[in-house]
C-alpha cells in the first residue's frame, strides 16, 4: 500500500514522519508486558530492515 501511495501523510498518534537529518520524539505508553514489533512505513524501508522490537517487562 505504501508503494502505491508514496506521498501519503500519516496522522496517527502512534506514527511520526521525520525528514532526513532531523530527529523527532514519539512516546508510547504500554499497559502490559509483551514484545511489540514496529517498522518504518516509508516505501522500501521495511524491506531494507528498518524494523525493531520493544520488549516491555
C-alpha positions as CSV (number, residue, x, y, z in Angstrom):
1,X,0.0,0.0,0.0
2,X,2.8,2.4,0.8
3,X,4.4,1.8,-2.6
4,X,1.1,2.6,-4.3
5,X,0.8,5.9,-2.3
6,X,4.3,7.1,-1.6
7,X,3.1,10.7,-0.7
8,X,0.6,9.5,1.8
9,X,0.8,11.5,5.1
10,X,0.2,9.7,8.4
11,X,-1.9,11.5,11.0
12,X,-1.7,8.9,13.8
13,X,-0.7,9.3,17.4
14,X,1.4,6.1,17.0
15,X,3.4,7.3,14.0
16,X,5.8,10.1,13.2
17,X,7.5,11.3,10.0
18,X,10.9,12.8,10.2
19,X,12.9,14.4,7.4
20,X,16.4,13.1,6.7
21,X,19.0,14.6,9.1
22,X,16.4,15.5,11.7
23,X,15.1,13.8,14.8
24,X,11.7,13.5,16.4
25,X,10.1,12.1,19.5
26,X,7.3,9.6,19.8
27,X,6.0,8.5,23.3
28,X,4.3,5.1,23.6
29,X,2.6,4.1,26.9
30,X,2.4,0.3,27.3
31,X,-0.1,-1.3,29.6
32,X,1.1,-4.9,29.6
33,X,4.4,-6.8,29.4
34,X,4.9,-8.2,25.9
35,X,7.1,-7.9,22.8
36,X,5.9,-5.3,20.3
37,X,7.2,-5.0,16.8
38,X,7.5,-1.7,14.9
39,X,8.6,-0.7,11.5
40,X,9.2,2.3,9.2
41,X,6.3,2.9,6.8
42,X,8.2,4.7,4.1
43,X,8.2,2.7,0.8
44,X,11.1,0.3,0.8
45,X,12.3,1.0,4.3
46,X,10.7,-2.1,5.9
47,X,12.3,-4.3,3.2
48,X,15.6,-2.6,3.9
49,X,15.4,-3.7,7.6
50,X,14.1,-0.6,9.3
51,X,12.2,-2.6,11.9
52,X,12.6,-3.3,15.6
53,X,11.1,-4.8,18.7
54,X,10.3,-3.2,22.0
55,X,10.3,-5.6,25.0
56,X,8.1,-4.4,27.9
57,X,8.7,-6.2,31.2
